[in-house]
Amino acid sequence: MTTKKINVYLLNSLTLFLAVLMFFPILWMFMTSFKTEQIAFAIPPKLIFTPTLENWRIALFESPYFEFLTNSLIITGFSTLVALIAGIPAAYAMAFYPTKRTDGAMMWVMSTRMLPAVGVIVPLFVILRNLNLLDTHLGLIIIYTGMNVPLVIWMVRSFMLDIPYEIIEAGRLDGVSLWQEMRYLILPLLVPGLAATALLCFIFAWNEFFFAFNLTVRDAAPLSVYISTFKTAEGLFWAKMSAAATATVLPVLIAGWVAQRSLVTGLTMGAVK
């Protein structure tokens, strides 16, 4: 066996190992959702057991799961849409009309993503309280939109820079308006990139817990908060929590599998010049 084949074999083995390592927590959570609470806490863990649907019945149908699901869909969907609407024009301006301060502005935009959430929770709580937006869909939509706009600007700008400028120039010579340029020239070429960006924004908003836990109580609490309700004063209901968590991650997993081609294409746009 040649050195090249050995390297390929080792690389493939490492990739498979990392894939299994990343997927194992999801698999373990899925298995735990079919265990009884007693078996879920057994040490050493039991791999062979009689599965039960009791946890799923309680987590989905004897609890307000679908109310929390509705909250998650509303908050995540609207925040993703608004982030795209706000971020795409900003990305367009920075991509096609750059100034000497554009690079600094881009770094500042991304630096807001690095701000620790715990550092802003108190002022955000006070602001939302004064605006009567605590425990409301609109309050979380505003926060998640602000959280995702920098990501949209950064990603969409890189995708726009990958568009051949000759296409834009030809359209302008033909007299297209700004709206026509966006609608008929730029956006059709950005579909894979926009799909990848929208999916990432959706995932970040769907999985967010810290702001949701501290700024909602019941009316607007998403699924991430609902999962935490299985830790009570009586103890941790690990199997029921696993059932609720599995049901919660399924939409994201399904969306990722369905859009994986657009996601890969979008994330690799601009990687090769």
Phi, psi and omega in degrees: 000130183284164180298324180296316180294323178297317179297319178296317179297316179295320179295317178295320179295318178296319179297316179296318179298316179294323179296316178295319180298320180287327184274341186301317179301323178293318178297318180294320177297319179297317179295318181297330181294344180255008179263161168284164181299324180294315180290327181297330181262005184294139175232122000290158182299143179265123178268339179248120183202166177272115184291152178223147178261008183299319181296319179293321179297316181289316184292327185260320191247341177254010176228160182283048184301315187288337172292316177293324177297317177299316177301315181298317181295317180295309184294313183291316182297311182291321180294323177294316180297314181293323178297320178293317181297321181280325187277327184297313177299322178295318178296322178298314181297319182285335181278318188252348177228059183288152174237181180290346180259003184297314181298318178295322178295321179295319178295321178294319179301314181287333180296334178294336177286340183271355182290126179299133182299324182295338181284342183241001186294323182292308177298323177296320179298316181295316180297312180294325178295317180292333179266005182058039181248007175293140180057042176231155176298316184299321180300312179289326178299317179298315182293314181292327176297312177299328180288328186261341180303315177302321178296318179297313181299313183295314184287312184295324177299317179295325177292320180294324179294341179277348178284129178303125184294340180298328178294316179295316182296320179296320179296319179293325177294331178278358175086023179290147177281172179299317179297317179295322178299316179291315188288318189254342183250309190275306186300318178300328179281345184259005185306310178299318180294320178293324177296317179295317180296314181297320180294318178295318176299318179298316181295315181298317180289321181295322184272349185296135183236320190300307180295318181298320183291323184270342186246003176230160177239302183211315188296323184241012183293131179274185184295329180299326177283322180301320181300322182291345181289348179277359169258105187239181178294335179282346180136184180260119178269083190295317183292317179292322176298321179296321178296314179296319181292321178297316178296331181284321183278345182301315179302321180292317179297316180296316179298321179294318179293318181294320185258019186297325180293315177294325180295312180296316179298317181294317182290340180259000176298132180085357181286330180239123180256000000 
